[in-house]
């Protein structure tokens, strides 16, 4: 991605200020001392001097070097690696100008409430899976109360065990799409 960005900038296809670039802090860099170096690595890979949005990817921490935990033994207890410390380090990176906005991803209502209670500022965004079969009204209400924008991933839903996209075949959505002269994906994205 960094190579493509550098080439696009060099060729004059796009200017940096025309793009919104988001990245995420991975689970093995939640220690406050690791947040800045992880962000600077991301910026170096992308060839940028700042991100528009930097998110804590999951409210789950793993030890440095454990990219994909295989079991609970590969995770750190939140008491040992509190999210409040990770968040404070993100706030510092924002103050340093390395990211314009900061937020979280995959935070439940309980995790978000706990984070906001001890933060200098609430996250600006919570990116969560959200679609008609996973509406998360309690989480949405919590985000509204704290001024946290919600951005949805997987608005078309996830594939079931059979590999089929269940939402695309949901009868009520198929009927709604037919009535409106739209495709089911257009209804889901709206």
C-alpha positions in Angstrom: 0.0 0.0 0.0 2.9 2.3 0.8 4.5 1.8 -2.6 1.1 2.5 -4.3 0.7 5.7 -2.3 4.2 6.9 -3.0 3.7 6.2 -6.7 0.3 7.9 -6.8 1.7 11.0 -5.1 4.7 11.1 -7.4 2.6 10.7 -10.5 0.2 13.4 -9.4 -2.8 11.1 -9.4 -3.8 12.2 -5.9 -2.6 14.5 -3.2 -2.2 13.3 0.4 -4.9 15.8 1.6 -7.4 14.2 -0.8 -7.2 10.8 1.0 -8.5 9.6 4.4 -6.1 7.0 5.7 -7.0 4.8 8.7 -4.9 2.2 10.3 -5.0 0.1 13.5 -2.9 -0.7 16.5 -2.5 -4.5 16.7 -3.0 -6.5 19.9 0.7 -7.1 20.5 1.5 -3.4 20.8 -0.9 -2.4 23.6 1.8 -1.6 26.1 2.0 2.2 26.3 5.7 2.2 25.4 4.9 0.1 22.2 2.1 2.3 20.8 4.3 5.1 19.4 6.8 2.7 17.8 4.0 0.7 16.3 2.4 3.9 14.8 5.7 5.1 13.5 6.3 1.7 11.8 2.9 2.0 10.2 3.7 5.5 9.0 7.1 4.4 7.6 5.5 1.5 5.7 2.9 3.8 4.2 5.4 6.6 3.5 3.3 9.1 5.5 3.9 11.6 8.2 0.4 11.2 9.8 -2.7 9.1 9.7 -6.2 10.5 9.6 -7.5 7.9 12.0 -5.7 5.4 14.3 -7.8 2.7 16.0 -7.1 0.2 18.8 -8.0 -2.9 16.7 -9.4 -5.0 19.5 -9.9 -4.6 23.2 -7.6 -7.6 23.7 -3.9 -7.6 24.3 -1.3 -10.2 23.5 2.4 -10.2 24.4 4.8 -8.6 21.9 5.5 -10.9 19.0 2.2 -12.9 19.4 0.5 -11.7 16.3 -2.3 -14.3 16.3 -3.1 -15.8 19.7 -3.9 -19.5 19.5 -5.4 -19.8 23.0 -6.2 -17.9 26.1 -2.6 -18.5 27.2 -1.5 -16.2 24.4 -3.5 -13.2 25.8 -2.7 -10.7 28.5 -5.3 -10.1 31.2 -6.7 -6.6 31.0 -5.6 -6.1 34.6 -2.0 -6.7 33.5 -2.3 -4.6 30.3 -5.2 -2.1 30.9 -6.8 -0.5 28.0 -6.6 2.9 29.7 -2.8 2.9 29.3 -3.1 2.0 25.6 -5.6 4.8 25.1 -3.5 7.3 27.0 -0.6 6.5 24.6 -2.9 7.0 21.6 -3.9 10.4 23.0 -0.2 11.2 23.2 0.4 10.2 19.6 -2.5 12.4 18.5 -1.1 15.3 20.5 2.3 14.8 18.7 0.5 15.1 15.4 1.1 11.5 14.2 -2.7 10.9 13.8 -5.5 13.5 13.5 -8.2 11.3 15.1 -8.2 8.3 17.4 -10.7 5.7 18.1 -11.4 2.0 18.8 -12.7 -1.0 17.0 -14.7 -4.0 18.3 -15.4 -2.4 21.7 -18.5 -3.6 23.4 -20.7 -1.2 25.4 -19.0 -2.4 28.6 -15.5 -1.9 27.3 -16.3 1.5 25.8 -18.0 2.8 29.0 -14.9 1.7 31.0 -12.5 3.4 28.6 -14.5 6.6 28.5 -14.7 6.8 32.3 -10.9 7.1 32.6 -10.0 8.9 29.4 -9.1 12.5 28.8 -11.2 12.3 25.7 -13.7 9.8 24.4 -12.8 7.8 21.2 -14.0 9.6 18.1 -15.0 6.4 16.4 -15.9 2.8 17.3 -15.7 0.5 14.3 -17.9 -2.6 14.9 -19.7 -5.3 12.9 -23.1 -3.9 12.3 -25.9 -5.0 9.9 -29.6 -5.9 10.1 -28.9 -9.2 11.9 -26.4 -7.6 14.3 -27.8 -4.1 15.0 -26.3 -3.6 18.5 -28.8 -1.0 19.7 -27.3 -0.8 23.3 -23.8 -0.2 21.9 -25.2 2.4 19.4 -27.0 4.2 22.3 -23.8 4.2 24.4 -21.8 5.6 21.5 -24.4 8.4 21.0 -24.3 9.3 24.7 -20.5 9.8 24.5 -20.4 11.4 21.1 -18.6 8.4 19.5 -19.3 7.9 15.8 -20.1 4.4 14.8 -18.7 3.0 11.6 -19.8 -0.5 10.4 -17.7 -3.2 9.0 -19.2 -6.3 7.3 -22.5 -4.4 6.4 -23.2 -7.3 3.9 -22.8 -9.7 6.8 -20.5 -12.6 7.2 -20.6 -15.9 5.4 -22.1 -18.8 7.2 -20.4 -22.2 7.7 -21.6 -23.2 4.2 -19.7 -20.2 2.7 -22.9 -18.5 1.7 -23.7 -14.8 2.5 -26.8 -15.3 4.6 -27.9 -11.6 4.6 -27.9 -11.5 0.8 -30.6 -14.2 0.9 -32.6 -12.9 3.9 -36.3 -13.0 2.6 -37.3 -9.6 4.1 -34.2 -7.9 2.6 -34.8 -9.6 -0.8 -38.4 -8.4 -0.7 -37.4 -4.8 0.3 -34.8 -4.7 -2.4 -37.4 -5.9 -5.0 -39.9 -3.3 -3.9 -37.4 -0.5 -4.2 -35.8 -1.7 -7.5 -32.5 -2.2 -5.7 -30.1 -5.0 -5.1 -29.8 -6.5 -1.6 -26.3 -5.1 -1.2 -27.6 -1.6 -2.0 -30.3 -2.0 0.7 -27.7 -3.2 3.3 -25.3 -0.4 2.5 -28.0 2.2 2.8 
